[in-house]
Amino acid sequence: MLFVCLTLAAVPAMAQNDLYNNGPVNGTVDGYTINFGFTVSDSFHLSSPATVNNMSFWAWLFVGDTLTSVEVQMGSAAFGNELFDQTVNLSASNCFMNNYGYNVCMESGSFSGPALGAGNYWVTLANASVPNGDPAFWDLNSGTGCTSPGCPSLAQENMAGKIFSEAFSLSGAATTTSTGTTPEPGSLLLFASGVLGLAGLLRRKMF
């Protein structure tokens, strides 16, 4: 009993956090193709170690189309995939029709990992899947309205080179502790004494 209590007191808690946000959708300027061999890479910054497990971004689609999945890559440089490379299933929300007649939707997908330290990284979108074979475009917002350290993102497209950045956000689990400090030996001793005292009191009440 005492061992279990002491173990639980020291176990880190994992909490979901918004890790990086490059600003809200624009939807009225342009979008860069993320299928048919075109890829787009945007930088992001993590202020503290975290496991990235969700990405949301804004996509332009022809009316009636659905974006079902996209390949998400992460690395230490543009178009890098040494840290993460996975096809992620997507769900759409908050769709609206823009001034060019495209349906603009927030596309969100969850995945497992990667665990990254604080620092600068790049996320790349490629091989977007639209069942009827139409193109999909990542909304260009130039990082306007971004809220995170390190924003706005830098961005590159594999054919055009440097471009303005896109609308996206990353979330995940940051490691925290329930107390915020590591218990000192004296504190552990007091805690153990209290547990033993409580156990003795319960035993006397039972018998």
TORLUMTOR-969462 format. One record per atom (N, C-alpha, C, O, CB): residue number from 1; y, z, x. Coordinates in steps of 0.2 Angstrom, whole numbers. Glycine has a CB too. Layout:
! residues N
NUM,Y,Z,X
...
! end
This chain:
! residues 207
1,-6,0,4
1,0,0,0
1,6,0,4
1,11,-4,3
1,0,6,-5
2,7,5,9
2,12,5,14
2,13,-1,18
2,19,-4,18
2,12,11,18
3,8,-4,20
3,8,-10,24
3,11,-16,20
3,15,-20,22
3,1,-12,27
4,8,-16,14
4,11,-22,9
4,18,-21,8
4,22,-26,8
4,7,-22,2
5,21,-15,7
5,28,-14,5
5,32,-16,11
5,37,-19,11
5,29,-7,3
6,30,-14,17
6,34,-15,23
6,34,-23,25
6,39,-26,27
6,31,-12,29
7,28,-26,23
7,27,-33,24
7,32,-37,20
7,36,-42,22
7,20,-36,23
8,32,-35,13
8,36,-38,8
8,44,-38,10
8,48,-42,9
8,35,-36,2
9,46,-32,13
9,53,-31,15
9,55,-35,20
9,61,-36,21
9,53,-23,17
10,51,-38,24
10,53,-42,30
10,52,-50,29
10,54,-54,33
10,49,-40,36
11,49,-52,23
11,47,-59,21
11,54,-62,20
11,58,-60,15
11,42,-59,16
12,55,-68,23
12,61,-72,22
12,61,-75,15
12,56,-77,12
12,62,-78,27
13,67,-75,11
13,67,-78,5
13,70,-85,5
13,75,-86,9
13,71,-74,0
14,67,-90,1
14,69,-97,2
14,73,-98,-5
14,71,-98,-10
14,63,-102,2
15,80,-100,-4
15,84,-102,-9
15,86,-109,-9
15,88,-111,-4
15,90,-97,-9
16,87,-112,-15
16,89,-119,-15
16,97,-119,-14
16,101,-115,-17
16,88,-122,-22
17,99,-124,-10
17,106,-124,-8
17,108,-132,-8
17,104,-136,-7
17,107,-121,-2
18,115,-133,-10
18,118,-139,-9
18,119,-140,-1
18,123,-136,1
18,124,-141,-13
19,116,-144,2
19,116,-145,9
19,122,-149,12
19,125,-148,17
19,110,-147,12
20,123,-155,8
20,128,-160,10
20,130,-164,4
20,125,-166,0
20,125,-164,16
21,136,-165,4
21,138,-170,-2
21,144,-174,1
21,149,-172,3
21,141,-165,-8
22,143,-181,0
22,148,-186,3
22,153,-188,-3
22,156,-193,-2
22,144,-192,5
23,153,-184,-8
23,158,-186,-13
23,155,-189,-20
23,149,-191,-19
23,163,-190,-10
24,159,-189,-25
24,156,-192,-31
24,156,-199,-31
24,159,-203,-27
24,161,-189,-37
25,153,-202,-37
25,152,-209,-38
25,159,-212,-38
25,164,-209,-41
25,148,-211,-44
26,160,-218,-35
26,166,-223,-37
26,164,-228,-42
26,167,-228,-48
26,168,-226,-30
27,159,-232,-41
27,157,-236,-46
27,161,-242,-48
27,159,-246,-52
27,156,-233,-52
28,167,-243,-44
28,171,-249,-46
28,173,-253,-41
28,176,-258,-42
28,177,-246,-49
29,170,-252,-34
29,173,-256,-29
29,167,-260,-26
29,168,-267,-27
29,175,-251,-23
30,161,-258,-24
30,156,-262,-22
30,150,-257,-21
30,150,-251,-21
30,158,-265,-15
31,144,-261,-19
31,138,-257,-18
31,134,-261,-13
31,134,-268,-13
31,134,-256,-24
32,130,-258,-8
32,126,-262,-3
32,119,-262,-5
32,116,-257,-7
32,127,-258,4
33,116,-268,-4
33,109,-269,-6
33,104,-265,-2
33,105,-264,4
33,107,-276,-5
34,99,-262,-6
34,94,-257,-2
34,87,-260,-4
34,83,-256,-4
34,95,-250,-4
35,87,-266,-5
35,80,-269,-5
35,80,-276,-2
35,86,-278,0
35,77,-269,-12
36,75,-280,-2
36,75,-287,1
36,76,-287,8
36,79,-292,11
36,80,-291,-3
37,74,-282,11
37,75,-281,19
37,82,-278,21
37,83,-277,27
37,75,-288,22
38,86,-277,16
38,93,-274,18
38,92,-266,18
38,89,-263,13
38,98,-276,13
39,95,-263,23
39,95,-255,23
39,102,-253,25
39,106,-256,28
39,89,-253,29
40,103,-247,22
40,109,-244,23
40,108,-236,26
40,104,-233,23
40,114,-243,16
41,112,-235,31
41,111,-228,34
41,118,-224,34
41,123,-227,36
41,109,-229,41
42,118,-218,32
42,124,-214,32
42,122,-207,35
42,117,-205,35
42,125,-212,24
43,127,-205,39
43,127,-199,43
43,128,-193,38
43,131,-193,33
43,132,-198,48
44,125,-187,40
44,126,-181,37
44,126,-175,42
44,123,-175,47
44,121,-180,31
45,129,-169,40
45,129,-163,44
45,126,-157,41
45,128,-156,35
45,136,-162,46
46,122,-154,44
46,119,-147,42
46,123,-142,45
46,123,-141,52
46,112,-147,42
47,126,-137,42
47,129,-131,45
47,124,-126,48
47,126,-122,52
47,134,-128,40
48,118,-126,45
48,113,-121,47
48,106,-124,45
48,106,-129,42
48,114,-114,43
49,101,-121,48
49,94,-124,48
49,92,-124,40
49,94,-119,36
49,89,-120,52
50,89,-129,38
50,87,-130,31
50,81,-135,31
50,80,-139,35
50,93,-132,27
51,77,-134,25
51,72,-139,24
51,75,-144,18
51,76,-141,13
51,65,-136,21
52,76,-150,20
52,79,-155,15
52,73,-157,10
52,68,-160,13
52,82,-161,18
53,74,-156,4
53,69,-158,-1
53,71,-162,-7
53,67,-163,-12
53,65,-152,-3
54,77,-164,-7
54,80,-168,-13
54,86,-172,-11
54,90,-170,-7
54,82,-163,-19
55,86,-178,-14
55,92,-182,-12
55,94,-185,-19
55,90,-188,-23
55,90,-188,-7
56,100,-186,-20
56,103,-189,-26
56,108,-194,-23
56,112,-193,-19
56,107,-184,-31
57,108,-200,-26
57,113,-205,-24
57,115,-210,-30
57,111,-210,-35
57,110,-210,-18
58,120,-213,-30
58,122,-218,-35
58,120,-225,-34
58,122,-228,-29
58,130,-217,-37
59,117,-228,-39
59,115,-235,-38
59,118,-240,-43
59,119,-238,-49
59,107,-235,-38
60,119,-246,-41
60,121,-251,-46
60,115,-255,-48
60,111,-257,-43
60,127,-256,-43
61,114,-256,-54
61,108,-260,-56
61,110,-265,-62
61,115,-264,-65
61,103,-256,-59
62,107,-271,-62
62,108,-275,-68
62,106,-271,-74
62,101,-267,-74
62,104,-282,-67
63,109,-273,-80
63,108,-269,-86
63,101,-270,-88
63,98,-276,-88
63,113,-272,-92
64,98,-265,-90
64,91,-265,-92
64,86,-264,-86
64,80,-263,-88
64,89,-272,-95
65,88,-264,-80
65,84,-263,-74
65,83,-255,-73
65,87,-251,-75
65,87,-266,-68
66,77,-253,-70
66,76,-246,-68
66,74,-246,-61
66,70,-250,-59
66,70,-244,-73
67,77,-242,-57
67,75,-240,-50
67,70,-235,-50
67,71,-229,-52
67,81,-238,-46
68,64,-237,-48
68,58,-232,-49
68,57,-228,-42
68,55,-223,-43
68,52,-236,-50
69,58,-231,-36
69,57,-228,-30
69,61,-231,-24
69,64,-236,-25
69,50,-228,-28
70,62,-227,-19
70,66,-230,-13
70,63,-226,-7
70,60,-221,-7
70,73,-228,-14
71,63,-230,-1
71,60,-227,5
71,66,-223,8
71,71,-226,9
71,58,-232,10
72,65,-217,9
72,70,-212,12
72,68,-211,19
72,62,-208,21
72,71,-206,8
73,72,-212,24
73,71,-211,31
73,76,-206,34
73,82,-206,32
73,71,-217,35
74,75,-202,38
74,80,-197,42
74,78,-197,49
74,72,-197,52
74,79,-190,39
75,84,-197,53
75,83,-197,60
75,89,-195,64
75,94,-193,60
75,81,-204,63
76,89,-195,70
76,95,-193,74
76,100,-198,75
76,106,-197,78
76,93,-190,81
77,99,-204,73
77,103,-210,74
77,103,-214,68
77,98,-214,64
77,102,-214,81
78,108,-219,67
78,107,-224,62
78,101,-227,62
78,98,-230,67
78,113,-228,62
79,98,-228,56
79,91,-231,54
79,85,-228,58
79,80,-230,58
79,92,-238,57
80,86,-222,60
80,81,-218,63
80,76,-215,58
80,78,-213,52
80,83,-212,68
81,70,-215,60
81,65,-212,55
81,60,-207,58
81,54,-206,56
81,61,-218,51
82,62,-205,64
82,57,-201,68
82,56,-194,65
82,52,-190,66
82,60,-200,75
83,61,-192,60
83,61,-185,57
83,58,-185,50
83,55,-180,48
83,68,-182,57
84,58,-191,47
84,56,-191,40
84,56,-199,38
84,60,-202,39
84,60,-187,35
85,50,-200,34
85,50,-207,32
85,45,-207,26
85,39,-206,27
85,47,-212,37
86,47,-208,20
86,43,-207,14
86,46,-211,8
86,52,-211,7
86,42,-200,12
87,42,-214,4
87,44,-217,-2
87,44,-212,-7
87,39,-208,-9
87,38,-223,-4
88,50,-211,-11
88,52,-206,-15
88,53,-209,-22
88,56,-214,-23
88,58,-202,-13
89,49,-206,-27
89,50,-208,-34
89,57,-205,-37
89,59,-200,-35
89,44,-205,-38
90,60,-209,-41
90,66,-208,-43
90,67,-207,-51
90,63,-210,-55
90,71,-213,-41
91,72,-203,-53
91,73,-202,-60
91,81,-203,-61
91,85,-201,-57
91,71,-196,-63
92,83,-207,-66
92,90,-209,-67
92,93,-204,-72
92,90,-202,-77
92,91,-216,-69
93,100,-203,-71
93,104,-199,-76
93,111,-201,-75
93,113,-205,-71
93,103,-192,-75
94,115,-199,-80
94,122,-200,-80
94,125,-208,-79
94,129,-209,-76
94,126,-196,-75
95,121,-212,-82
95,122,-219,-82
95,128,-221,-86
95,130,-219,-91
95,116,-224,-84
96,132,-226,-83
96,138,-229,-86
96,138,-237,-84
96,136,-238,-78
96,144,-225,-85
97,142,-241,-88
97,143,-248,-86
97,150,-248,-83
97,155,-246,-85
97,142,-252,-92
98,150,-252,-77
98,156,-252,-73
98,160,-259,-75
98,158,-262,-80
98,155,-252,-66
99,165,-260,-72
99,170,-265,-73
99,167,-272,-72
99,169,-277,-74
99,176,-265,-70
100,161,-272,-68
100,158,-278,-66
100,152,-280,-70
100,148,-285,-70
100,156,-278,-59
101,150,-275,-75
101,145,-276,-80
101,138,-274,-77
101,133,-275,-80
101,144,-283,-81
102,138,-270,-71
102,132,-266,-69
102,131,-260,-72
102,136,-256,-74
102,133,-266,-61
103,125,-257,-73
103,124,-251,-75
103,124,-246,-68
103,120,-248,-64
103,117,-250,-78
104,128,-241,-68
104,128,-237,-62
104,125,-230,-64
104,127,-227,-69
104,136,-236,-60
105,120,-228,-60
105,116,-222,-62
105,115,-217,-56
105,115,-220,-50
105,109,-224,-65
106,115,-211,-57
106,113,-206,-52
106,106,-206,-52
106,102,-204,-57
106,116,-199,-54
107,103,-208,-46
107,96,-208,-45
107,94,-202,-40
107,97,-200,-35
107,94,-214,-41
108,89,-198,-43
108,87,-192,-39
108,80,-192,-38
108,76,-194,-42
108,89,-186,-44
109,78,-189,-32
109,71,-189,-30
109,69,-183,-26
109,73,-181,-22
109,69,-195,-27
110,64,-179,-27
110,62,-174,-23
110,56,-176,-18
110,52,-180,-20
110,59,-168,-28
111,55,-172,-13
111,50,-174,-8
111,49,-167,-4
111,53,-162,-4
111,53,-180,-3
112,44,-168,1
112,43,-162,5
112,45,-163,12
112,43,-167,16
112,35,-161,5
113,50,-159,14
113,53,-159,21
113,58,-164,21
113,60,-167,16
113,47,-160,26
114,61,-165,27
114,59,-161,34
114,63,-155,35
114,68,-154,32
114,60,-166,39
115,60,-151,39
115,64,-145,41
115,68,-146,47
115,66,-149,53
115,59,-139,43
116,75,-146,47
116,80,-148,52
116,84,-142,54
116,86,-137,50
116,84,-153,49
117,86,-142,60
117,91,-137,63
117,98,-139,61
117,99,-145,59
117,90,-136,70
118,103,-135,62
118,110,-136,61
118,112,-142,66
118,109,-142,72
118,114,-130,63
119,115,-147,63
119,117,-153,68
119,119,-159,63
119,119,-158,57
119,112,-154,73
120,119,-164,67
120,121,-171,64
120,115,-175,63
120,111,-176,68
120,127,-174,68
121,114,-179,58
121,108,-183,56
121,110,-189,52
121,116,-190,51
121,103,-179,53
122,106,-193,51
122,107,-199,47
122,101,-200,42
122,95,-199,43
122,107,-206,52
123,103,-202,36
123,98,-204,31
123,99,-211,29
123,105,-214,28
123,100,-199,24
124,93,-214,28
124,93,-222,27
124,89,-223,21
124,84,-220,19
124,90,-225,33
125,92,-228,17
125,88,-230,11
125,86,-237,12
125,90,-241,14
125,93,-229,4
126,80,-239,10
126,77,-245,11
126,72,-246,6
126,69,-242,2
126,74,-246,18
127,70,-253,5
127,64,-255,1
127,64,-252,-6
127,59,-249,-9
127,57,-252,4
128,70,-252,-9
128,71,-249,-16
128,67,-254,-21
128,66,-260,-20
128,78,-250,-19
129,63,-251,-26
129,59,-254,-30
129,61,-255,-37
129,62,-250,-41
129,52,-251,-30
130,63,-261,-39
130,64,-262,-46
130,59,-267,-49
130,57,-272,-47
130,72,-266,-47
131,55,-264,-54
131,49,-268,-57
131,50,-275,-58
131,45,-279,-56
131,47,-265,-63
132,56,-278,-60
132,56,-285,-62
132,59,-289,-55
132,60,-295,-56
132,61,-286,-67
133,60,-285,-50
133,61,-289,-44
133,69,-290,-42
133,70,-293,-38
133,58,-295,-43
134,73,-287,-47
134,80,-288,-46
134,83,-283,-40
134,79,-279,-38
134,84,-286,-52
135,89,-285,-37
135,91,-281,-32
135,94,-274,-34
135,95,-273,-40
135,97,-284,-28
136,95,-269,-30
136,98,-263,-31
136,103,-261,-26
136,102,-263,-20
136,92,-257,-31
137,108,-258,-28
137,114,-257,-23
137,116,-250,-23
137,116,-247,-28
137,120,-262,-26
138,118,-248,-17
138,120,-241,-16
138,127,-241,-16
138,131,-244,-13
138,118,-238,-9
139,130,-236,-21
139,137,-236,-22
139,141,-234,-16
139,140,-229,-13
139,139,-232,-28
140,147,-238,-15
140,151,-237,-9
140,157,-233,-12
140,161,-235,-17
140,154,-243,-6
141,158,-227,-9
141,163,-222,-11
141,168,-220,-5
141,173,-217,-6
141,161,-216,-15
142,166,-222,1
142,170,-221,7
142,171,-213,8
142,175,-211,12
142,177,-224,6
143,166,-209,5
143,167,-202,6
143,173,-199,3
143,174,-193,4
143,167,-201,13
144,176,-202,-2
144,182,-199,-5
144,180,-194,-10
144,175,-194,-14
144,185,-205,-9
145,183,-188,-9
145,181,-182,-13
145,175,-178,-10
145,173,-174,-13
145,179,-184,-20
146,173,-180,-4
146,167,-176,-1
146,169,-169,0
146,175,-167,1
146,165,-179,6
147,164,-164,0
147,166,-157,0
147,162,-154,6
147,163,-148,7
147,164,-154,-6
148,159,-157,10
148,155,-154,15
148,157,-154,22
148,161,-159,24
148,148,-157,15
149,156,-149,27
149,158,-150,34
149,155,-156,37
149,149,-158,35
149,155,-144,38
150,159,-160,41
150,156,-166,44
150,158,-172,39
150,156,-178,42
150,149,-166,45
151,160,-171,33
151,161,-177,29
151,168,-180,30
151,173,-176,33
151,160,-176,22
152,170,-187,29
152,165,-191,26
152,160,-194,31
152,161,-194,37
152,169,-197,23
153,154,-196,28
153,149,-199,32
153,151,-206,36
153,156,-209,33
153,143,-201,28
154,148,-207,41
154,149,-213,45
154,143,-217,41
154,138,-214,39
154,148,-213,52
155,144,-224,42
155,138,-228,38
155,138,-235,42
155,142,-237,45
155,140,-229,31
156,131,-237,41
156,130,-244,44
156,125,-247,40
156,121,-244,36
156,127,-243,51
157,126,-254,39
157,121,-258,36
157,118,-263,41
157,121,-265,46
157,125,-263,30
158,111,-264,40
158,107,-267,46
158,109,-274,47
158,108,-277,52
158,100,-267,44
159,113,-278,42
159,115,-284,44
159,123,-284,45
159,125,-288,50
159,114,-289,38
160,127,-280,42
160,134,-281,43
160,136,-276,48
160,142,-277,50
160,137,-279,36
161,132,-271,50
161,135,-266,55
161,139,-261,52
161,136,-258,47
161,140,-270,60
162,144,-258,55
162,148,-253,52
162,151,-254,45
162,154,-260,44
162,153,-250,57
163,150,-250,41
163,153,-251,34
163,156,-244,32
163,156,-239,35
163,148,-253,29
164,159,-244,26
164,161,-237,23
164,155,-234,20
164,151,-237,18
164,167,-239,18
165,156,-227,19
165,150,-224,17
165,149,-223,10
165,153,-226,6
165,150,-217,20
166,143,-221,8
166,141,-221,1
166,141,-214,-3
166,141,-209,0
166,134,-224,1
167,140,-214,-9
167,140,-208,-14
167,132,-205,-14
167,128,-209,-16
167,142,-210,-21
168,132,-199,-11
168,125,-196,-11
168,126,-189,-9
168,131,-186,-7
168,121,-199,-5
169,121,-185,-11
169,120,-178,-9
169,113,-176,-7
169,109,-179,-9
169,123,-173,-15
170,113,-171,-3
170,106,-168,-1
170,106,-161,-3
170,111,-157,-2
170,105,-169,7
171,100,-159,-5
171,99,-151,-6
171,92,-149,-4
171,88,-153,-2
171,100,-150,-14
172,91,-143,-3
172,85,-140,0
172,85,-133,0
172,89,-129,-3
172,84,-143,6
173,81,-130,4
173,80,-123,5
173,82,-121,12
173,80,-123,17
173,72,-121,4
174,87,-116,12
174,89,-113,18
174,86,-106,19
174,85,-103,14
174,97,-112,18
175,84,-104,25
175,81,-98,26
175,86,-92,26
175,91,-92,30
175,77,-98,33
176,84,-87,22
176,89,-81,21
176,84,-75,21
176,78,-76,20
176,93,-81,15
177,87,-69,22
177,83,-63,21
177,86,-59,16
177,92,-59,14
177,83,-59,28
178,82,-55,12
178,84,-51,7
178,89,-46,9
178,94,-44,4
178,79,-48,3
179,89,-43,15
179,94,-38,17
179,99,-40,21
179,105,-37,21
179,90,-32,20
180,98,-46,24
180,103,-49,29
180,103,-46,36
180,106,-49,40
180,110,-47,26
181,99,-41,37
181,98,-38,44
181,91,-36,45
181,87,-35,40
181,102,-32,45
182,89,-36,51
182,82,-34,53
182,82,-26,53
182,86,-23,56
182,80,-37,59
183,77,-23,49
183,77,-16,49
183,76,-13,56
183,72,-15,59
183,72,-13,44
184,79,-8,57
184,78,-4,64
184,72,0,63
184,70,2,57
184,84,0,66
185,69,3,69
185,63,7,68
185,65,13,64
185,60,15,61
185,61,9,75
186,71,16,65
186,72,22,61
186,72,21,54
186,70,25,50
186,79,25,64
187,75,15,52
187,75,14,45
187,68,13,42
187,67,15,36
187,79,7,44
188,64,9,46
188,57,8,44
188,53,15,43
188,49,16,38
188,53,4,49
189,55,20,47
189,52,26,47
189,54,30,41
189,50,33,38
189,53,30,53
190,60,30,39
190,63,33,33
190,60,30,27
190,58,33,22
190,70,33,33
191,59,23,27
191,56,20,21
191,49,22,20
191,47,23,15
191,57,12,22
192,45,22,26
192,38,24,26
192,37,31,23
192,33,32,19
192,35,23,33
193,42,36,25
193,42,42,23
193,43,43,15
193,39,47,12
193,47,47,27
194,47,39,13
194,49,39,6
194,43,36,2
194,41,39,-3
194,55,35,5
195,40,31,4
195,34,28,1
195,28,33,1
195,25,35,-5
195,31,22,4
196,27,37,6
196,22,42,7
196,23,48,2
196,19,50,-1
196,21,44,14
197,30,50,2
197,32,55,-3
197,31,53,-10
197,28,57,-14
197,39,57,-1
198,33,47,-12
198,32,45,-19
198,24,45,-20
198,22,46,-26
198,35,38,-19
199,20,42,-16
199,13,42,-17
199,10,49,-18
199,6,50,-22
199,9,39,-11
200,13,54,-14
200,10,61,-15
200,12,64,-22
200,8,67,-25
200,13,65,-9
201,18,62,-24
201,21,65,-30
201,17,62,-36
201,15,65,-41
201,28,63,-31
202,15,55,-36
202,11,52,-41
202,4,55,-41
202,1,56,-46
202,11,44,-40
203,1,56,-35
203,-5,59,-35
203,-5,66,-38
203,-10,68,-42
203,-8,60,-27
204,0,70,-37
204,0,77,-40
204,1,76,-48
204,-2,80,-51
204,6,81,-37
205,4,71,-50
205,5,71,-57
205,-2,68,-60
205,-3,70,-66
205,11,66,-59
206,-5,64,-57
206,-12,62,-59
206,-17,67,-60
206,-21,67,-64
206,-14,56,-55
207,-17,72,-55
207,-22,77,-55
207,-19,84,-56
207,-23,88,-57
207,-25,77,-48
! end
